[in-house]
Amino acid sequence: MLIVPRLDLMIAYSCNISCAGCISLSDFKRNGIAPYDDIKSWIDIWSTKLQPQVVAIFGGEPCLHPGLIEICLYVRQQWPTCKIRLITNGYLLDNFDSDAFFNIKNFEIQVSVHRKDHESIINDKIKKILLHRKSWKVNQIGGEHHKQIEWVNEDLTIYKSIFKDFVIPYRLDNKTIVGWNSDPAESHKICGSPSTPILFKGKLYKCPPVANIIDIAKHAHMNYTGYDVNDDLSLFVDNIGKPESVCSFCPEQQHNNVINHLDIANVQIKQKNFS
């Protein structure tokens, strides 16, 4: 069994918001969710090969998946010692019974604020969960580009993260996604997910941008196909957190390919009713 620090599990391809330069390409046409039975089969297979210390439930927007709680509980069953982290934009948290979040155990909710003018909406969604328990410990951490507040309870931790600048992991040439042909080591230095492998449609990929770009743009020229369960997984694990040739697709610092996700012009809302 190979230990990995973190494994993202992508359960939804669509999102209720569209952020320019999203690492899941939410600003392109992305539809649907991963079928629950498929997700279970992926977990069954990979839980015999990998032991992640953290499993991050990822999207798109994972709260669009009606089976979100069942998926988290199945992750808990198959990886009983891992920490489970839900990564969400927060708008849809009250689609679910708040008590269910406390019952997963060793569970975190990371709520990312993508529009400064909607922070009060997100605060209200978090408050509804906080009211279900008492004795929260509150911490404030982070700097200018990643401010964070955390609420800690014995059964649940909630983070409100405010990210400002995102590195766009591609460039557009006549509306076609293309790479930068960067120095892999230089692009890796500014990577937003340098140590975050993802389980995407049953295969392992180095990071979410690679998986999503290959999926939507069919980039065979990336010379990267993902890892199946019978591949050399020790090589995959050894390369976590290290630059590889596929990293040349992303920009270097000199390309200045970043976007401000607190600017309302860069984040479009697909769902208008937040109540």
C-alpha positions as CSV (number, residue, x, y, z in Angstrom):
1,M,0.0,0.0,0.0
2,L,1.5,3.3,-1.1
3,I,0.9,6.4,1.1
4,V,0.0,9.7,-0.6
5,P,-0.4,13.0,1.3
6,R,-3.6,14.0,-0.6
7,L,-5.8,12.6,-3.3
8,D,-8.5,14.6,-5.0
9,L,-11.6,12.8,-6.0
10,M,-13.6,14.5,-8.8
11,I,-17.3,13.8,-8.4
12,A,-18.8,16.6,-10.5
13,Y,-17.9,18.1,-13.8
14,S,-20.4,21.0,-13.9
15,C,-20.3,24.0,-11.5
16,N,-22.9,26.6,-10.4
17,I,-20.4,29.3,-11.1
18,S,-18.0,30.0,-13.9
19,C,-14.5,31.3,-12.9
20,A,-12.2,32.4,-15.7
21,G,-9.1,30.3,-15.6
22,C,-10.6,27.6,-13.3
23,I,-8.3,24.6,-12.9
24,S,-11.4,22.4,-13.5
25,L,-12.3,24.5,-16.6
26,S,-15.6,25.6,-15.2
27,D,-15.6,28.5,-17.7
28,F,-15.9,26.0,-20.5
29,K,-18.9,23.8,-21.2
30,R,-18.8,21.2,-18.5
31,N,-21.9,19.1,-17.7
32,G,-23.0,16.4,-15.3
33,I,-21.7,14.5,-12.4
34,A,-19.9,11.2,-12.0
35,P,-22.4,8.3,-11.4
36,Y,-22.4,7.1,-7.8
37,D,-21.8,3.5,-8.8
38,D,-18.8,4.5,-10.9
39,I,-17.4,6.5,-7.9
40,K,-17.8,3.5,-5.6
41,S,-16.0,1.3,-8.1
42,W,-13.1,3.7,-8.4
43,I,-12.8,3.9,-4.6
44,D,-13.0,0.1,-4.4
45,I,-10.1,-0.4,-6.8
46,W,-7.8,2.4,-5.6
47,S,-8.3,1.8,-1.9
48,T,-6.4,-1.5,-2.4
49,K,-3.4,0.4,-3.9
50,L,-3.2,3.8,-2.2
51,Q,-3.6,5.1,1.3
52,P,-4.2,8.9,1.1
53,Q,-3.8,10.9,4.3
54,V,-6.4,13.4,2.9
55,V,-9.2,12.7,0.4
56,A,-10.5,15.9,-1.1
57,I,-14.0,15.7,-2.6
58,F,-13.6,17.9,-5.7
59,G,-15.4,19.3,-8.7
60,G,-16.7,21.3,-10.6
61,E,-19.0,21.9,-7.6
62,P,-19.3,18.7,-5.6
63,C,-22.4,20.0,-3.8
64,L,-24.2,19.6,-7.2
65,H,-23.9,15.8,-6.6
66,P,-27.1,14.6,-4.8
67,G,-25.1,11.6,-3.4
68,L,-22.4,13.8,-1.8
69,I,-23.0,12.5,1.8
70,E,-23.2,8.9,0.7
71,I,-19.9,9.3,-1.2
72,C,-18.2,10.8,1.8
73,L,-19.4,7.9,4.0
74,Y,-18.2,5.4,1.4
75,V,-14.7,7.1,1.4
76,R,-14.8,6.8,5.2
77,Q,-15.6,3.1,4.9
78,Q,-12.9,2.3,2.4
79,W,-10.2,4.7,3.8
80,P,-11.1,4.7,7.5
81,T,-8.1,6.6,8.7
82,C,-8.0,9.4,6.1
83,K,-9.2,13.0,6.6
84,I,-12.0,13.8,4.2
85,R,-12.1,17.4,2.9
86,L,-15.0,18.9,0.9
87,I,-13.8,21.6,-1.4
88,T,-16.8,23.8,-2.3
89,N,-17.7,27.4,-3.3
90,G,-20.3,27.2,-0.5
91,Y,-23.4,28.4,-2.3
92,L,-25.1,25.0,-2.2
93,L,-24.1,23.8,1.3
94,D,-27.6,24.1,2.6
95,N,-28.8,21.5,0.0
96,F,-27.8,19.0,2.7
97,D,-28.7,18.4,6.3
98,S,-26.0,20.0,8.3
99,D,-26.0,17.2,10.9
100,A,-24.8,14.8,8.2
101,F,-21.5,16.7,7.9
102,F,-20.8,16.1,11.6
103,N,-21.5,12.4,11.3
104,I,-18.8,11.7,8.7
105,K,-16.1,12.3,11.3
106,N,-12.6,13.6,10.7
107,F,-14.2,15.9,8.1
108,E,-13.3,19.3,6.8
109,I,-15.2,21.7,4.6
110,Q,-13.1,24.2,2.7
111,V,-15.3,27.0,1.4
112,S,-13.5,29.1,-1.2
113,V,-14.9,32.7,-1.7
114,H,-14.6,33.6,-5.4
115,R,-16.4,36.9,-5.4
116,K,-15.9,39.5,-2.7
117,D,-19.4,40.9,-3.2
118,H,-20.8,37.5,-2.3
119,E,-18.8,36.9,0.9
120,S,-21.9,37.7,3.0
121,I,-23.9,35.0,1.2
122,I,-21.2,32.5,1.9
123,N,-21.0,33.6,5.6
124,D,-24.7,32.9,5.9
125,K,-24.3,29.4,4.5
126,I,-21.5,28.7,7.0
127,K,-23.4,30.1,9.9
128,K,-26.3,27.7,9.3
129,I,-23.8,24.8,9.9
130,L,-22.1,26.4,12.9
131,L,-25.5,26.8,14.7
132,H,-25.8,23.0,14.8
133,R,-23.1,22.8,17.4
134,K,-21.5,24.7,20.2
135,S,-17.9,25.2,21.4
136,W,-16.3,26.2,18.2
137,K,-12.6,27.4,18.3
138,V,-12.0,30.2,15.8
139,N,-8.6,30.9,14.2
140,Q,-7.6,33.5,11.6
141,I,-4.6,32.7,9.4
142,G,-3.1,33.6,6.0
143,G,-1.8,36.6,4.2
144,E,-2.9,39.0,1.5
145,H,-3.4,36.4,-1.3
146,H,-4.9,33.6,0.9
147,K,-6.8,34.8,3.9
148,Q,-8.4,32.1,5.9
149,I,-10.7,31.7,8.9
150,E,-11.2,28.3,10.5
151,W,-13.9,27.1,12.8
152,V,-12.9,23.9,14.7
153,N,-15.2,21.4,16.4
154,E,-14.4,17.9,17.5
155,D,-16.3,16.4,14.6
156,L,-15.9,19.1,11.9
157,T,-13.6,21.8,10.8
158,I,-14.7,24.6,8.4
159,Y,-12.4,26.8,6.5
160,K,-13.4,30.0,4.7
161,S,-10.6,30.6,2.2
162,I,-10.3,33.8,0.2
163,F,-8.0,33.3,-2.7
164,K,-7.1,36.2,-4.9
165,D,-4.8,35.3,-7.8
166,F,-5.2,32.0,-9.7
167,V,-2.6,30.8,-12.3
168,I,-4.4,29.9,-15.5
169,P,-3.0,26.5,-16.5
170,Y,-3.2,27.0,-20.2
171,R,-3.4,29.7,-22.9
172,L,-5.9,30.2,-25.7
173,D,-4.9,30.4,-29.4
174,N,-7.9,31.3,-31.5
175,K,-10.2,29.8,-28.7
176,T,-8.2,26.6,-28.6
177,I,-6.5,25.5,-25.4
178,V,-2.7,25.2,-25.9
179,G,0.3,24.9,-23.7
180,W,3.1,27.4,-23.0
181,N,6.1,25.1,-23.6
182,S,7.6,26.3,-20.4
183,D,10.5,25.0,-18.4
184,P,8.8,22.4,-16.2
185,A,10.7,23.4,-13.1
186,E,9.8,27.1,-13.5
187,S,6.1,26.4,-14.1
188,H,6.1,24.1,-11.1
189,K,7.4,26.9,-8.9
190,I,4.1,28.9,-9.4
191,C,1.8,25.9,-9.6
192,G,-1.4,26.2,-7.6
193,S,-1.6,22.5,-7.1
194,P,2.0,21.2,-7.1
195,S,1.3,18.2,-4.8
196,T,-2.3,17.3,-5.6
197,P,-2.9,14.1,-7.6
198,I,-6.4,13.5,-8.7
199,L,-8.6,10.5,-9.3
200,F,-10.5,11.4,-12.4
201,K,-12.9,9.0,-14.2
202,G,-11.1,6.0,-12.7
203,K,-7.5,7.1,-13.5
204,L,-4.8,8.9,-11.6
205,Y,-3.4,12.2,-12.9
206,K,-0.6,14.4,-11.6
207,C,-3.0,17.3,-10.9
208,P,-6.5,18.6,-11.6
209,P,-5.5,20.9,-14.6
210,V,-3.9,18.0,-16.4
211,A,-6.9,15.7,-16.0
212,N,-9.4,18.4,-17.0
213,I,-7.5,19.7,-20.0
214,I,-7.0,16.2,-21.3
215,D,-10.7,15.5,-20.8
216,I,-12.1,18.6,-22.4
217,A,-9.5,19.4,-25.1
218,K,-8.3,15.8,-25.8
219,H,-4.7,16.8,-25.6
220,A,-2.9,13.7,-26.7
221,H,0.2,15.9,-27.5
222,M,0.6,16.5,-23.7
223,N,2.2,13.0,-23.8
224,Y,0.4,12.1,-20.6
225,T,-2.4,9.6,-20.3
226,G,-2.9,9.1,-16.6
227,Y,-2.2,6.0,-14.6
228,D,-4.2,2.9,-14.4
229,V,-4.3,0.6,-11.4
230,N,-1.8,-1.8,-13.0
231,D,0.8,0.8,-13.9
232,D,4.0,1.6,-12.0
233,L,2.4,3.5,-9.1
234,S,5.6,3.8,-7.2
235,L,6.9,6.0,-10.0
236,F,3.6,8.1,-9.8
237,V,3.9,8.5,-6.1
238,D,7.6,9.3,-6.2
239,N,6.8,12.2,-8.6
240,I,4.2,13.8,-6.4
241,G,5.3,17.4,-5.7
242,K,8.1,17.3,-8.4
243,P,8.1,18.9,-11.8
244,E,7.6,16.6,-14.8
245,S,7.6,17.1,-18.5
246,V,3.8,17.6,-18.5
247,C,4.3,20.7,-16.3
248,S,5.7,22.5,-19.4
249,F,2.0,23.0,-20.5
250,C,1.5,25.5,-17.7
251,P,3.0,29.0,-17.6
252,E,6.1,30.3,-15.9
253,Q,6.3,33.5,-13.8
254,Q,7.4,35.5,-16.8
255,H,4.1,34.8,-18.6
256,N,2.1,36.5,-15.9
257,N,-0.9,34.3,-16.7
258,V,-2.9,35.0,-13.5
259,I,-6.4,36.1,-12.9
260,N,-8.1,37.8,-9.9
261,H,-11.0,35.6,-8.6
262,L,-12.3,38.3,-6.3
263,D,-13.0,40.6,-9.3
264,I,-16.7,40.1,-10.2
265,A,-15.9,40.4,-13.9
266,N,-14.0,37.1,-13.7
267,V,-16.6,35.0,-11.9
268,Q,-20.1,34.5,-13.5
269,I,-22.9,33.1,-11.5
270,K,-25.0,30.4,-13.2
271,Q,-27.4,30.0,-10.4
272,K,-29.2,33.2,-9.3
273,N,-31.2,32.0,-6.3
274,F,-29.1,31.4,-3.2
275,S,-31.9,31.2,-0.7
